[in-house]
Amino acid sequence: MNILGLFGFVQNPAAALVVDGQLVAFAEEERFTRLKSSNGMFPGNAATYCLKAGGLTLQDIDVIAWPWDAKRSRTRMPLFFAKQFVKHGLLSRRKYSSGAKGSNVAEIFQYLLDVDPARIRDRVRAGFRRAGHPGAIPKIEFVPHHVAHAYSTYACSGFDEAAIITIDGSGEDICTQLAVGKNGSVKLLDRIQIPNSLGWFYAAFTDYLGFIPYRDEGKVMGLAPYGQPDPELAEKFERVLRIDSDGYTIDPFYTLLGGHEYGANFGDELVGLFGRPRYRNEPVEARHKNMAYELQRRLEEAALAMTRKLVRGQNARNLCVAGGVAMNCKMNGVLLRDGGVERIFVQPASHDAGTPLGAALYLAATSGEPRPATLEHVYYGPGFTNDEIRATLDVCHVSYRHVDAIEEEVARLLADGKIVAWHQGRMEFGSRALGGRSILANPTIPDMHDIVNRQVKFREPWRPFCPSMLDEVKGDYLENAQQAPFMIVAYQASAARRSQIPSVVHVDGSMRPQTVTKHANPRFHGLIDAFGKLTGVPVVLNTSFNVRGEPIVCTPNEAVRCFYSTGLDALAIGNYLVEK
């Protein structure tokens, strides 16, 4: 059975191809359009790539899996909006403003039109025509959004039994779902409906702190360890987000409802509680750092309360996590450490880009297809041969040399303090660079963190970098180490080794590691091994091959452009080395 998972006209549109239950190709539209997140677009380029990678045409696809239950959205969302108007708007002294999310009647009706099943089919058909696929399209099956999130993590985990928690902004009228997986199937246990959304909660404060909501939450997470506990702030946060042993509730007037004079994602009452928000490009002050600290702490406590309840109720030893909030690696580390489980699997594309994969795997599972292999790597995007790479370098009039042992050559450059771009094999999916499209540096150099941030990435100085290490040495560098191939779970760095790799240890002693196996990526494993033999430290600093505000590079041409517009020293692309 050939299933094409698609999600478009939203944030992070993407496509995934599943053939006979197995993942064949997966890519996000932003990697082709070069527009960060590609919000609102149809994933025509990503779908075309997936079909080409599978050797298929659109007519070979049996079904399109769409991770949004259009029918539920059509019936439940009007009821939700009506309830909120009556409960919080018409009968309250606190009024809506024209900028309040969900308060504009015209916008509500437009939303209901957009999620109509017939309307989605028409837009998908038009999207395929624009992408060069005229004619009829396969039937579309609509999969509930959080069901797709759940299958995206559980089906890929390799666990026979697991507790499953999915947390995001919203999917139809759901923002958090608790489930259990057993023998390849997922059973839903509980749902938390909007407006009690942890995704909206975190986005509200991301916006308040002067960052871009639904994109810069990682910046806030990186800023949090620079803050300090503040009892007065903690009391104020408790008014916004209340937590008990069973879960949490959120006062929607600080996020969704009320006036929105200061920002689209937080209410005016949030300003009344915390004071004037920070605007973009203003300095980050101590109070902003303390707010980030308290925000992160409250998120972790809310997620932990739900996870403990779920794990106890199911007597689970394994935990699967997905949803946009699961991109918060520090939260995931807390769930592993304190959630009462032995192992954790977090979908590396936990945000909405991962739902086309989950929807396709759900249809495969319910159709009797074999369960997919455990996800060991994320290299399911486009790749390029040495001939294709050389042709690009020649067109660009770039001086280069062919290197057979590219791993050993790059290891020597890194040991000498050079910063090297690494463009190898098929591109990763998800937000992390995992040895396919990476920028690499020497983590033993104390100020390398600042150099890469300032001269290459052009980003905020507090943002940390991740270590990629040989899987064989993870126990030496991580406390309570487990295999961590996706940089999606934070660990505490081993006290004995922190001083060895200062440029990849955050101020709170944490790291977001990638453990690299020879099986999953032999070339990247060989590079780290060669670097370890030269330096005694089989760990490299690894960050995504891009600059702030741009998607990770995909093609050789994009690699050359990024290389020459930054402070990079060398580019290792296939078996070719370009140096400045």
N, C-alpha and C positions, 0 to 999 in steps of 0.2 A: 504494500500500500504506500503510495507517494502522497505525503501530507506537507503542504506549504503553510507554515505559520506566519501570519502577518499581523502587524499592528501599526496603524498609521493615523494621520490627522491629529496626533497627540504629541506629547513630549517623548523624545527618544524612539522614533519609529524604527522598526527593524524587521528582518525576515529570517526564518529558519527552515531548513529542509530536513524532514525526517523520512527515511525510506526503510520500510520493513522494521519499524520501531527504533532505528538507529540514526543518530545525528550525522548528517553528511556535510552541511554547510550552515553558517550562521554569521550574519553581519548586520551592523547598524548603519542606517542611512547617512549619518553624519560623516562617515569615513569616505563617502563618495561625493557628497555635496560640499564638504569642507566647511559646513556651517554647524557650529557647536550645538548639539542636541537636535538640530533640524526640526524644531517644533512645528507641528501642524502639517508636516509634509506626508505624502504617501511614500512608502519605502520601495519605490520602483527600481532604483539602482540596486538596492540590497537583494530584492527578489530576483532580478535579472542575473545577478552574480550567483545566487543559490541554484537557480535552474542550470546555469552553465556548469557550475561545479559538479552537479549531479548528472550531467549529460542528458538533461530533460528539456522539454518544451512545456509551456503552460498547459497544453492539451494532455500532457502525460500526468498531470496532477489530479488525483482522485478527489481531494477536498481541500479547501482553504480553512484553516483554523484561526478564528478571530477571537482574541482574549477579552471579550466584553459581552456581557449578556444584555443584548439590546432590548429584549422583551422585558426583562426585570427592570432595566433602567427606565423604560417607558412607563411602567406601571408604578414603580416604587418612588421614583424621584419626585413626581408631582405631589404625592402624598407627603413626602418629606418636606418639600418647600412649603406646602400648605400648613403643615404642623408648626414649622418654624415661624411662619408669618403670624399665626394665631398666638403661639406660646410666647414669642419674643418680640414680635413687631407690633401687631395691632393692639395688643393688650398690655404693652409695656411703655414706660416713660422713655425708654431708650429706643431711638428710632433708627431706621435704616437710612443710609445715604446712597446716592446714585453710584458711588464707587464700591459699595459693599458687595462682596462676592455672593451671588445668589439673590440679590435684592432687586435687580433690574428685570422687570417682567419680560421685556423684549429679549434679553439674553437667555432667560429661562426657556422661552419658547423656541429660540434658536437651538439651544442645547437639546431639547426634546426632539426637534426636527433632525438634528445631526445624528442622534442615536437610533433613529428609526431604521429597522432592518432593511427595508427597501432602499432608503437613502444611502445606507452604507454600501449596499451592493452596487448602486449606481456610481458612487464615488470610487469604489475599487475598480470597476470596469473602466471608468475614465482614467484612473491612474495607470492601469496597465496599458491603455492605448497610448498615453503620453510616453510610457517607457518602451514602446515599440512592440507591444503584444496585442494586436487588434483581434477582434473576434470575441467569441463566447468565453466566459470565465467559468472555472469550476464552481460547484456549489459551495456556499459558505456556511460553516457550522459555528455558532456563537457559543463560546465557553465562558462561564463566569470568571471574572477577572482574578479573584483570589483563589479560585480552583486552579487557574493557570499558574499563578505564583506558586501554589503548593506543589504542583507536579513538576515545575521547573527545578525545584530543589530536591524533593524526595526521589523522583524518578532518576535523578543523576547521582544520588548519594552513595549508592551501593548498599544502603542499609535495608535489611528485610523489614525491621520494625523501627519506628521513630515517631516521636512527637514532632508536630509541624506547626510553626507559628509564622504568619505572614502579616507584615505591618507596612502600610503605605499611607499616602494622602487619602485616596479614596478609590474604590473600584465599585462601580454602580453606587449603592448606598452603604457599602461596607468599607471599613478602614482597617480592621484587624480581624483575623480569623485564626481560630485554634482547631487543629485537626490531628489525626493520627494516621500513619501509614503502616500498612501490613501486607506483606506478600504482593507488593506492586500496586495496591489500591489505596485510595485515600478516603477516609471517613471524616466528615465534617462534624465538629463537636459544638462549637460556639462561635458567634460572630458579634463584633462590636460595630455599631452603626455610626455614621457621621451624625453630628459634628464632633464626636469624641475621637478625633484623628490625631495620632502622634506625629504623622507626617505634616499636617497643617500646623500643629504646635511648633515643631522645629522650624518649619518654613517661616512662620510668623516672626520668630526671633531672629532668624537669618536675615529677613528683610529689615527688621527693627535695627539690627546691628550694622546695617549699611552694605550688605552683600546681596547677591542675586538669589532669590529663593528658588528652590528646586534645581539649583546648579551649584551653589557655593556652600552647601551644608558641610562639605568636607573642610572648608576653610575654618568654619566655626568650631568643628571638632578638633582641628589642629590648634586653634587658639585656646581652647578650654584649659589645658594643663598649665597655662601661664596665669590663670586666675587663682583666687584664694577663696576659701569658705567665707560667707558673709551672712550672719544670722538674719539680718533685716531683709536681704535679698531672698533668702530661703523662704521666709514667711510670705513674701509677695508671690513667689513662684507657686506656693501652695494654694493661693487663691485661684491661680490659673489652672493648675493640674493637681488634682487630689488623688492620692494613692492609698489603697488599703490592701489587705492580704489577698483579695480576689481580683484586683485589677486597678482601674483608674477611671476618672471622669474629668472632662475638660469643660470649662466655662466658655461657650462659643463666642461670647461678646468680646473676648480678647483676641479672637482669631477670625471667625467667619462673619459674625453679625455686627450690628451697630454701625456707627459712622466710620469712614475710612479716609479721613482728610489727610493723614500723614503717610499712609502706605496701603497698597492693595491687599496685602496679606496679613495685616494686623489691624485690630480695631482701635478706635480712638481711646477706648478705656484702658488699653495697654499703655498708652502714652500717659494717661492720667495716673496710672499706677507706678510706672517706672521713670517718667520724665521724658524729655525730648529725645527722639531717636538719633542715632548717628547717621549722617548722610555720607554717601560714597565719596571717597577721597579725603574725608576728614580723618584726623589722627585717631588711632585706636588707643583709648585711655584705659586706666586701671579698672574703672567700673565696667567697661565693655568686656574686659577679660574676665572679671568676676561673674558677669552675667553669662558668658559662654560656659564658664565652669559650672554654674548652677543649672543651666539648661541641660548640659550633658549629663550631670548627675541625676536630674529628674527623669530624663529619658531612660537612663539605665535602670533606675528604680522601678519605673512603670513596666518596662519590658521584663524585668526580673520577676516582678510579682506575678505577672501572667504566666511566665514560663514555669516558675516553681509550681503553681497551681496545676498547670497542664501536665507537667512531668510526674508530679505526685499522683494525680488522678489516673494516669496511664501506666504508672510504674515503668517509665521509659528510661532507657540507658543512652539513647541516641536522640539528637535534636537536629531538625532541619529548619532553616530560616530563609526567608525571601521577602520581597517587597522593597520599595525604595528606601525605607528606614534601615533595612538590613545592609545598606552600603556603609553604615556607621560601624567601622571595624572595632572601635573601642567598646561599643555596646555588645558586639558579638563576643569579644573577649571576656566581658563580665558574665555573659550567659554561660559560656563554657566553664569559667572558673567557679561561679557561684550558683548556677542553675540546677545543680543536682544531676548532671548528666556526665557520661564518660567521654562521649565523642560528639562533635558538631560538624555539620556540613552547611555551608552558606553558599547559595548560588552566586557565582562570580558576576553575573549580570542580574543582580537582584532587582534593579529598577525595572521600569516598564519595558525596556528593550528585551528583557528576558521572558516576558509573557508570551510572545509568539512561539518560543521553544516549548514553554509549559503547555500551551493550548494544543500544540501538535502532539506532544507526548501524551496528553490526556486522551485525545482521540485515538492515538495508537493503542493505548492501554485498554480502552473500552471497546476497541475493535478486535482484541485478542492478539495484537502484535507482540513479539517478544519484548521483554523489558530492555531498555537501552543499557549499554555497558556503563560502568562507573565512569564519571567524568574525571579524567586524569589530567587533561590539559584543555586549553581554550583556543587552539590554533585551527580555527575553522573558517578563517577569512581568506582573502586573495593572497597568492604567493607568486613569485617571479623567478624565472630561470636566470642563470648567469648570462645567457645570450641576451635576454631582454634587458637585464641590468646594464650590460656593456653598451647596448645600443643607446640607452638613455644617457649614459655618461659621455658617449661620443657626441651625441646631439648637443649636450650642454657644454662641450669643449672643456671637459674636466680632466685634469691629469690624475691618473690612477695607476695602480699596479696590481697584478694578479698575485694572490698569496694562497698557496695550497693550505698551509696550517694557519688559517685566519684566527683561530682561537688562541694559539700561542702568541701570535704577533700582537693581538689586542691585549692579552694579559700583560705583556711587557710594557705597552703604552700606559695601561692603567697603573701598573706598579711605579712608573715614572711620574705619575701625577697628572697624566693627560685625561681629558674628558672625551669619551668616544660614543658616537651614535652607532647603534647596532640594529641593522635591518636584515632579518634572516627569516626564511621560510614563510609559512602562512601567517597572516595577521591574527592577533588575538581578538576575541570578542570581550565585551565588558570594559570597565573604566580603568583597569590596571594594565600597565605594561609588564609583560611576563616573559621577556626574552625573545619576542618576535619583533617588536618595534620599541626599543628601549634606548635610553641614554644612561651610560654607565660611568662610574667614577670609583676612585679608591676611598673606601670608608675609613681607612686608618689615618687619613690626613685630617687633623682636627677642624680646619676651617673649610674643608671641601663642601660641606653643607651650604655655607654662605656663598662660596664661589659659584656653585651651580645655580643657586637661587638668583643670584645677582647678574651673572654673565650669560646664562643659558636659558633658564626658565622665565626670567623676568617676573617673578612673583613675590608674594609677601615673605619677609624673612623668617616668620615663625613656622612656616609650613614644613613638616618633616619629610624626609626621604626614607625609602624602604630598603631593607637588605634582601638580596637574593643569595641564598646559601645552599651548599650541597646538602641534600637530605640526610646524608650520613652523619653530619656534624650538628644537626639541630639541637640535640641534647646538650651540647657544649655551650650553645649561645642563647637558648631559650629556657625559661622556667616552665616546668610541666609541659614539655614539648610534645607536639603531635605533628603529623604531616600537615603542612599548610601550603598548598600549591598555588593559592590564588590571591594572596595579600588582602584577605578580607576578614581576618581575625587577628586582633592585637594580642600580643604576649608581653610579659615582662622580660627584659633582657637579663641574662645571667649576670649576677653581680661580679663574678670573676672575669667576665669578658667585656664588660661595658667599655672599659678604657681602651680596649683594642680597636673598637669600631665606633668612635665618637660621632661620626657624621651620619649615622643611621639610628642613633638612640635618641628618643625624644626627651624633653626636659623632665618628664615624669618617669623615665626609665623604661618606657614601653617601646615596642617595635611592631611593625606590621609586616611580617616576613613572607617571603616566598621560598619554600623548600623545593629544590630542583632535583629531579631524578634523571638518571641517564636514559631511562625508558621513555619519559615524556618529551625530553628535549636534549638529545645527545650533544648537539653543538654548544648550546648554552652551558650545559653541565661541564663539557670539556674546557670551556673558557674559564669558568669559576675554579675548576680543579687546577688548571695551569696557573691562575693567579695565586691560588693557595700555595702551590709549590714554590713560587717566587717570593711570597711575603710571609708565609706561615699562617695566613688568614683566608680560608676558602669562602669569603663573603665579598660581594660587590654592592656598591650603592646603585640602585636601579630606580629610574623614574621614566615616565612616558616620553616617547619621542615626539615632542610638540613644544610649543610655547603657550603661555597663559592665554586662554580664550580661544584656542584652536583645538580641533579634534586630533587624536593621534594620527600620525602620517600613515598612509597606506601604500602608495606607489613609490617607485624609485625616483621619479621626478619630484614628488613632494619631499622625499628624503633629502635630495640635493638642495632644494630651496630652503628647507629648514636649517640644514647644515651651514649654508653660507650666510644666513641671516642671524646667526647666534655665535656665542663664544666657544662653540665646539672645536676641538682640536683635530679630530679624525672621524671618518665615517667608514664603518665596516659593513659593506653591503654585498651579500653573497660572498664570493671569494675575491672581492675587490676591495682595496683599501685606498681611500682618498684622504690626503692630509693637507693642512694649510701650511 
